[in-house]
Every structure is written in C-alpha cells, then in structure tokens.
Amino acid sequence: MNRKTFLKSLAVLPLTAATMKLYELSKMTEPLSNTDKMPVLFLGHGSPMNAIEENEFVAGFRNIAKEIPKPNAILCISAHWETSGTFVTAMQNPSTIHDFGGFPKELFAVQYPAPGSPDLAKETKALVKKTKVGLDDQWGLDHGAWSVIKHLYPNADVPVIQMSLDYNKPAQYHYELAQEIKSLREKGVLVIGSGNIVHNLRMVAWDKLNASEYGYDWAIEASEKMKKFILDSDHDPLINYRSQGKSFDLAIPTPEHYLPLLYSLALKEKNEQVSIFNDKAIGGSLTMTSVRIG
C-alpha cells in the first residue's frame, strides 16, 4: 500500500485512538516539506538532574518551546557524542542513553521515546559536502539531547536525530560544516546545540552549587565577552577561542561543551535576531547561558 492509499484508508476509519496513532505515525514518517524558517537554539544543559528537577532553567526550556513553532523534526548536536569522523543517528527508534554515573535511580529510570528519522539522517548526510557523514544505528539519544528536549516536547512526539562531534577537527571546521545544513531550517527542522559555553568541571565550587548564582571572576569575564560576541554576530573571536586569553582557556579547558554553540551560530542568517536566556553562572565554573536565533 502506498502512502496516498494509506491516508485514504485512514479517512474512512472511525476516529479511534488506534487510528489517530496510525495517522500521527504517518505524519512523522512523511518526507520533510518546505516551511517557514525555523529558529535555532543553543541550550546550556548543565547537570543531568535538570531532566527531573523543577528549577528556573527547566522553566526557561519550556518557555522557549512555547515561543517557537513546533518543528517537524529536531537535529541535536550534543557535547556528549564525540567520534572520529561525523555521524548522524539513523534508526527509527533511538534508545535513551544514560551516559553518566553516581546519580539517583529516578534519573536512570527516565525514558524519552521520541522516534528517530532515517529520512532526515539521509538528507543531512546528502547536504554535507565537507566530509563523509556516516549513518549510525547504535548510539541513540544521550543526556545532552533528551534531558533538555524532554522539557521542550514532553510528549516525545517530535522525531529527533543527533549529529556527532568529530574530536579530530578544529573549531573552524565545525563552524563550516554546520553552515552546510542551513537549508534544514526551511524544512521545519529545529537545530539544537546542547552544551555549556563555560564548562570547567575540575574547578566547580561544589559547596556553592545550591547558590542562586555564583561564578568565578574568570568565568564571568569569559561569559560576558562571549555574550557580546554572540549578540554582535562577531563569530570570528568565538571560532578562534584559543586566542582570547586566560579566561577563555579556563572556561573551555576541553572543546566538547563549547563546540555545539558554534554549530548553532553558524546557522544564523544576516540580520536575524539573537536573544539570550537562562543566563546564570552556577558552581563557580559553569554557565547555563542559552541562545535563541531567529
């Protein structure tokens, strides 16, 4: 049965819960069509506990979802999937990965059963010319993805795929690679970078984690400079972050939590509005700063 015949058969069926579920599934698997340009997000994901806690950051994620159109699908670039080479998840039903330790059992019990999108994975692969993109059927959704997306779309009714970070490549490479997938924004795809722009776990002030806001001087300095560059659309200093001095070196001791920001910024079009939310420092050496483009 082809798709048109399938939809016609649905039309004559009683509107039972089962029928509606079949219809929703058919919508999830239809080819992506042109839409108005979707916004782009960078989300400071912080602790995995944000997945099950109620706090101002979680409220910020929920609020931003109310302000933007509901997407046809999501492409997430998470700090927590690093690979040699670039890959996109291409399975129909990605698993919920609990890629952390030492947290309460309630967190490990969380499942986020959003469908995948093999079609979006193939389309993303076809768009990227800078490198060969592999189709992955093993990874799933790591906590950099599901711990924040579950607050945006709690019904898990938006297909989600992830794109990995090639740990062999410099920042400029990642920025240029991201620019090749800009057209996905016009097919209802919400691109989300998930990380933290200031992220130094070795220097966390654990005794200050419960403070409403606390940042070391160097963390505040780096954060303020980054935000100015972001709001001014001055991306070169952000790409060349290793040339920005000691505060940046301390804020970005390793690149994996920072690079998703560059993927988001690379998708910005000229004259698009940029706004910042969830803008707080926690534990001295982390920031939850998040960005909306468009």
Secondary structure, DSSP 4 states (H G I P E B T S, - for coil): --HHHHHHHHHTS---HHHHHHHHHHHHHSPP---SPP-EEEEE---GGGGT--SHHHHHHHHHHHHSPPPSEEEEEEEEEEESSEEEE--SS--B-----SS-HHHHT--------HHHHHHHHHH--SSPEEEESS--B-HHHHHHHHHH-TT--S-EEEEEEETTS-HHHHHHHHHTTGGGGGGTEEEEEEE-SSB-GGG--GGGTTSSS-B-HHHHHHHHHHHHHHHTT--HHHHTGGGS-HHHHHH-SSSTTTHHHHHHHHTPPTT--EEEES--EETBTEE--EEEE-
